[in-house]
Amino acid sequence: MIRVCLAGATGWAGSELARVIAATTDLTLVSAVGRRHAGSRLGAILQEPRLTCQVYASAEEALSTSCDVFVEYTKPDTAKDNIRKALDHGAHVVVGTSGLTDQDYAELDGMAQRLKRGVLACGNFALTVVLLQRFAEMAAQLIPHWEILDYAHEDKTDAPSGTVRELASRLARVRTPTAPVPIGETVGPPEARGATVAGSQVHSVRLPGFVIGAEIIFGMPDQRLSIRHDSGTSARPYVDGALLAIRRVNQLIGVHRGLDTVLEL
Ligand SMILES: NC(=O)c1ccc[n+]([C@@H]2O[C@H](COP(=O)([O-])OP(=O)(O)OC[C@H]3O[C@@H](n4cnc5c(N)ncnc54)[C@H](OP(=O)(O)O)[C@@H]3O)[C@@H](O)[C@H]2O)c1
């Protein structure tokens, strides 16, 4: 039985994951984090009697109950500190929260390596995103010109999304895209060309009508390739990937990014 502490268990993504964990036979939720429902039983809030663990206001308090895997599903401003605390308590960590930078992960990697614990960070657990990342890496080997579009709902506070940061950072390991007109030489506001993230130009759209989506456009003379993922309104696409990450993270040491680390693609 893998003992799991779920930070953000009362949120949109975390609550869906908690309900599915309740139905598994190999995972058990031993504690949960969420400020507004601190002191309550998680099952009472999610109407799932099998979830008997308590909700705590902070990761520090929740980690006083020993766990094997800590799942971080809160907000970018608390995520890094929570991950550090979980590693300090000897847990492996699965990170669903978006917004952490490459620099954050480099720091966490040092800590995880030292403590011989795994951190598996997936900006997006959906299978269609995992495939988009892989297909984009293949295309980048052959096509040196691309730009990335990042779509999300109007109240998403972080930009670009974790999905797109992860994509840009993975593509940077393949090559740096070439821009015939350097961004600094743009005539007009250079922001119009988007933000440079790990070498890729990224354009974040935040509008009602979008949930989460990502698109990468590769351009070559007289031909173009678009690869696009769109998710619907439920948090269901993220559950299976998160479960897989929880089950496999104890095989890792250090920070690993992307679900395909533990998938045989
Ligand atoms: N990797 C993926 O596939 C994936 C999928 C969906 C979402 N995400 C990311 O996951 C994160 C959560 O998204 P969401 O839509 O589920 O957000 P949400 O609905 O706002 O849920 C956030 C959860 O974290 C708790 N929380 C927030 N700040 C906290 C703090 N300072 N201390 C303790 N608990 C805190 C909230 O409870 P209280 O407010 O009561 O504290 C709530 O339970 C975001 O970064 C999002 O981009 C990733």
The ligand as an SDF file (V2000), in Angstrom:
LIG
                    3D

 48 52  0  0  0  0  0  0  0  0999 V2000
   -0.3140   18.7230  -13.9540 N   0  0  0  0  0  0  0  0  0  0  0  0
   -1.5600   18.7050  -14.3910 C   0  0  0  0  0  0  0  0  0  0  0  0
   -1.9580   17.8390  -15.1990 O   0  0  0  0  0  0  0  0  0  0  0  0
   -2.5160   19.7610  -13.8880 C   0  0  0  0  0  0  0  0  0  0  0  0
   -3.9040   19.6300  -14.0900 C   0  0  0  0  0  0  0  0  0  0  0  0
   -4.7550   20.5780  -13.5150 C   0  0  0  0  0  0  0  0  0  0  0  0
   -4.2300   21.6350  -12.7880 C   0  0  0  0  0  0  0  0  0  0  0  0
   -2.8670   21.7420  -12.6450 N   0  0  0  0  0  0  0  0  0  0  0  0
   -2.2630   22.7940  -11.8080 C   0  0  0  0  0  0  0  0  0  0  0  0
   -2.5000   22.3860  -10.4450 O   0  0  0  0  0  0  0  0  0  0  0  0
   -2.6220   23.5370   -9.6190 C   0  0  0  0  0  0  0  0  0  0  0  0
   -3.9680   23.4780   -8.8860 C   0  0  0  0  0  0  0  0  0  0  0  0
   -4.9880   23.6690   -9.8440 O   0  0  0  0  0  0  0  0  0  0  0  0
   -6.5480   23.6200   -9.4320 P   0  0  0  0  0  0  0  0  0  0  0  0
   -7.2700   24.0470  -10.6280 O   0  0  0  0  0  0  0  0  0  0  0  0
   -6.8910   22.3050   -8.7970 O   0  0  0  0  0  0  0  0  0  0  0  0
   -6.6110   24.7850   -8.3170 O   0  0  0  0  0  0  0  0  0  0  0  0
   -7.7280   24.9980   -7.2010 P   0  0  0  0  0  0  0  0  0  0  0  0
   -9.0370   24.4340   -7.5960 O   0  0  0  0  0  0  0  0  0  0  0  0
   -7.6720   26.4360   -6.8160 O   0  0  0  0  0  0  0  0  0  0  0  0
   -7.1960   24.1280   -5.9600 O   0  0  0  0  0  0  0  0  0  0  0  0
   -6.0770   24.5010   -5.2010 C   0  0  0  0  0  0  0  0  0  0  0  0
   -6.0280   23.6300   -3.9530 C   0  0  0  0  0  0  0  0  0  0  0  0
   -4.8770   23.9710   -3.1870 O   0  0  0  0  0  0  0  0  0  0  0  0
   -5.2610   24.4660   -1.8990 C   0  0  0  0  0  0  0  0  0  0  0  0
   -4.3570   25.5790   -1.5870 N   0  0  0  0  0  0  0  0  0  0  0  0
   -4.1050   26.6750   -2.3590 C   0  0  0  0  0  0  0  0  0  0  0  0
   -3.2030   27.4700   -1.7580 N   0  0  0  0  0  0  0  0  0  0  0  0
   -2.8700   26.8590   -0.5980 C   0  0  0  0  0  0  0  0  0  0  0  0
   -1.9820   27.1900    0.4660 C   0  0  0  0  0  0  0  0  0  0  0  0
   -1.2720   28.3300    0.4640 N   0  0  0  0  0  0  0  0  0  0  0  0
   -1.8630   26.3250    1.4910 N   0  0  0  0  0  0  0  0  0  0  0  0
   -2.5930   25.1840    1.5140 C   0  0  0  0  0  0  0  0  0  0  0  0
   -3.4580   24.8220    0.5440 N   0  0  0  0  0  0  0  0  0  0  0  0
   -3.5970   25.6480   -0.4940 C   0  0  0  0  0  0  0  0  0  0  0  0
   -6.7170   24.9150   -2.0850 C   0  0  0  0  0  0  0  0  0  0  0  0
   -7.4420   24.8860   -0.8770 O   0  0  0  0  0  0  0  0  0  0  0  0
   -7.6270   26.2590   -0.0010 P   0  0  0  0  0  0  0  0  0  0  0  0
   -7.8120   27.3810   -0.9670 O   0  0  0  0  0  0  0  0  0  0  0  0
   -8.7940   25.9650    0.8630 O   0  0  0  0  0  0  0  0  0  0  0  0
   -6.3550   26.3890    0.7430 O   0  0  0  0  0  0  0  0  0  0  0  0
   -7.2230   23.8130   -3.0220 C   0  0  0  0  0  0  0  0  0  0  0  0
   -7.4410   22.6140   -2.3030 O   0  0  0  0  0  0  0  0  0  0  0  0
   -2.4580   24.7460  -10.5620 C   0  0  0  0  0  0  0  0  0  0  0  0
   -1.1160   25.1510  -10.5430 O   0  0  0  0  0  0  0  0  0  0  0  0
   -2.8340   24.1830  -11.9180 C   0  0  0  0  0  0  0  0  0  0  0  0
   -2.2510   24.9000  -12.9810 O   0  0  0  0  0  0  0  0  0  0  0  0
   -2.0240   20.8390  -13.1830 C   0  0  0  0  0  0  0  0  0  0  0  0
  1  2  1  0
  2  3  2  0
  2  4  1  0
  4  5  1  0
  4 48  2  0
  5  6  2  0
  6  7  1  0
  7  8  2  0
  8  9  1  0
  8 48  1  0
  9 10  1  0
  9 46  1  0
 10 11  1  0
 11 12  1  0
 11 44  1  0
 12 13  1  0
 13 14  1  0
 14 15  2  0
 14 16  1  0
 14 17  1  0
 17 18  1  0
 18 19  2  0
 18 20  1  0
 18 21  1  0
 21 22  1  0
 22 23  1  0
 23 24  1  0
 23 42  1  0
 24 25  1  0
 25 26  1  0
 25 36  1  0
 26 27  1  0
 26 35  1  0
 27 28  2  0
 28 29  1  0
 29 30  1  0
 29 35  2  0
 30 31  1  0
 30 32  2  0
 32 33  1  0
 33 34  2  0
 34 35  1  0
 36 37  1  0
 36 42  1  0
 37 38  1  0
 38 39  2  0
 38 40  1  0
 38 41  1  0
 42 43  1  0
 44 45  1  0
 44 46  1  0
 46 47  1  0
M  CHG  2   8   1  16  -1
M  END
$$$$
